[in-house]
Amino acid sequence: MWKEKMTVYFSLGSNVGERGANLLAAIAALGDAGVRVMRVSSFYETEPVDFLAQAWFLNCAVEGETDVPPLELLQALRGIELRMGSKKLVAKGPRLIDMDILLYGSETIDTPELQVPHPRMHLRRFVLVPLAEIAPEAVHPSLKRTVKQLLQESPDRSTVGRTDPAE
């Protein structure tokens, strides 16, 4: 039985509807998923990456503590997204809420459903800037680099700017 408490980091994003309210609702729902929220970054206005023909996102990073196993946690996140009404109609496209597990302790998980560390986190300023605010010294278990180092080394030059959550 899995009962060890793990520190887990999430990336949350929204670019549909009341983006700040969507992020706050998703953060609040983490408790029902078995996650004790420890820290939340500022909210950041970020330009879309990959699929560019869409509204800008509001993103944040969340540090939590959980004893929920990784795949169960992923299912709980998908449940929150569904309950909030998020639909992923286009890959990398507009979404009411998107919740990703970035780091789960120092675990490396590679299954068809879940890859941790998140496979593109080190290439995404919209992930690294908020994460560096709350966990600059967290270490990527595969790359053996801190979040702060990953941000400094990231090839991504997209715009990421701190904003007021009330937007």
C-alpha positions in Angstrom: 0.0 0.0 0.0 1.3 3.4 -1.0 1.4 5.7 2.0 4.7 7.7 1.7 4.1 11.4 1.5 5.6 12.8 -1.6 6.2 16.4 -2.7 4.6 16.9 -6.1 4.7 19.9 -8.4 1.9 20.8 -10.9 1.5 23.2 -13.8 -1.9 24.7 -14.2 -3.1 26.7 -17.2 -6.3 28.2 -18.6 -7.1 30.3 -21.6 -10.9 30.0 -21.8 -13.5 32.0 -19.7 -12.5 33.5 -16.4 -8.9 32.2 -16.4 -8.0 33.4 -12.9 -11.2 31.9 -11.4 -10.5 28.6 -13.3 -7.0 28.4 -11.8 -8.3 29.1 -8.3 -11.1 26.5 -8.6 -8.6 23.9 -9.8 -6.2 24.7 -6.9 -9.1 24.4 -4.5 -10.1 21.0 -6.0 -6.6 19.5 -5.4 -7.6 18.8 -1.8 -10.4 16.5 -3.0 -7.7 14.7 -5.0 -5.7 13.9 -1.9 -3.2 16.8 -2.3 -2.3 19.2 0.5 -1.4 22.4 -1.3 1.8 23.9 0.2 2.6 26.7 -2.1 1.2 28.4 -5.2 3.2 30.7 -7.5 2.0 34.0 -8.8 -0.2 33.9 -11.9 1.6 34.5 -15.2 0.2 35.7 -18.5 1.8 33.5 -21.2 1.8 33.4 -24.9 0.6 30.2 -26.6 3.3 27.7 -27.6 2.9 25.1 -30.4 -0.7 26.0 -31.4 -0.4 29.8 -31.7 -3.9 30.7 -33.0 -5.5 31.0 -29.6 -5.9 33.3 -26.6 -3.0 33.8 -24.2 -2.9 31.6 -21.1 -2.9 32.2 -17.4 -0.5 29.8 -15.8 0.8 28.9 -12.3 2.7 26.2 -10.5 1.6 24.5 -7.4 3.6 22.5 -4.8 1.7 19.9 -2.9 2.1 16.9 -0.7 0.3 13.6 -1.3 0.3 10.0 -0.6 -1.8 9.2 -3.6 0.0 7.0 -6.1 1.0 8.8 -9.4 -1.5 7.1 -11.8 -4.3 7.6 -9.3 -3.3 11.2 -9.0 -3.4 11.7 -12.7 -6.9 10.2 -12.9 -8.0 12.6 -10.1 -6.6 15.6 -12.1 -8.5 14.4 -15.2 -11.6 14.2 -13.1 -11.2 17.8 -11.9 -10.7 18.9 -15.5 -13.9 17.1 -16.6 -15.9 18.4 -13.7 -14.8 21.9 -14.5 -16.0 21.4 -18.1 -12.6 21.4 -19.8 -12.6 19.8 -23.3 -9.4 19.3 -25.3 -10.8 19.6 -28.8 -7.5 20.4 -30.4 -4.1 19.1 -29.2 -2.3 22.0 -27.5 -5.4 24.1 -28.1 -7.7 26.2 -26.0 -8.7 24.8 -22.6 -10.7 25.9 -19.6 -8.2 24.1 -17.3 -5.2 22.0 -17.9 -3.4 20.3 -15.0 -0.1 18.5 -15.4 2.1 16.6 -12.9 5.6 18.0 -13.4 7.6 16.3 -10.6 6.5 13.5 -8.2 9.2 13.4 -5.6 12.4 12.2 -7.3 10.4 9.5 -9.2 10.8 8.8 -12.9 7.6 7.3 -14.4 7.3 6.3 -18.0 4.0 4.7 -18.9 1.7 5.4 -21.8 -0.6 7.4 -19.6 2.0 9.3 -17.5 5.5 10.6 -17.9 7.2 12.2 -14.9 9.1 14.4 -14.9 6.9 16.0 -17.5 8.7 15.3 -20.8 8.6 19.0 -22.0 8.8 20.9 -18.8 12.5 21.9 -19.4 11.5 23.4 -22.8 8.6 25.5 -21.5 9.0 29.0 -19.9 5.3 29.0 -19.0 6.1 26.0 -16.8 9.6 26.9 -15.6 9.0 30.6 -14.6 6.2 29.9 -12.1 7.9 26.7 -10.9 11.2 28.6 -10.3 9.3 31.1 -8.2 8.2 28.4 -5.7 10.9 25.7 -6.1 14.1 27.1 -7.7 16.2 24.3 -6.2 13.9 21.4 -7.0 15.9 18.9 -9.1 14.8 17.3 -12.4 15.6 13.6 -11.6 16.7 12.7 -15.2 18.5 15.9 -16.2 20.1 16.4 -12.7 19.5 20.2 -13.0 17.6 22.5 -10.7 14.6 24.3 -12.0 16.5 27.6 -11.8 19.2 26.1 -14.1 16.6 24.6 -16.5 15.0 28.1 -16.8 18.4 29.7 -17.4 19.2 27.1 -20.1 15.8 26.9 -21.8 15.7 27.6 -25.5 12.1 28.9 -25.1 11.9 32.7 -25.5 8.1 33.0 -25.3 6.6 35.8 -23.2 5.8 35.0 -19.6 4.8 37.9 -17.4 3.5 38.0 -13.8 -0.1 39.3 -13.5 -2.9 40.0 -11.0 -5.0 36.8 -10.5 -8.2 38.9 -10.7 -7.2 39.9 -14.3 
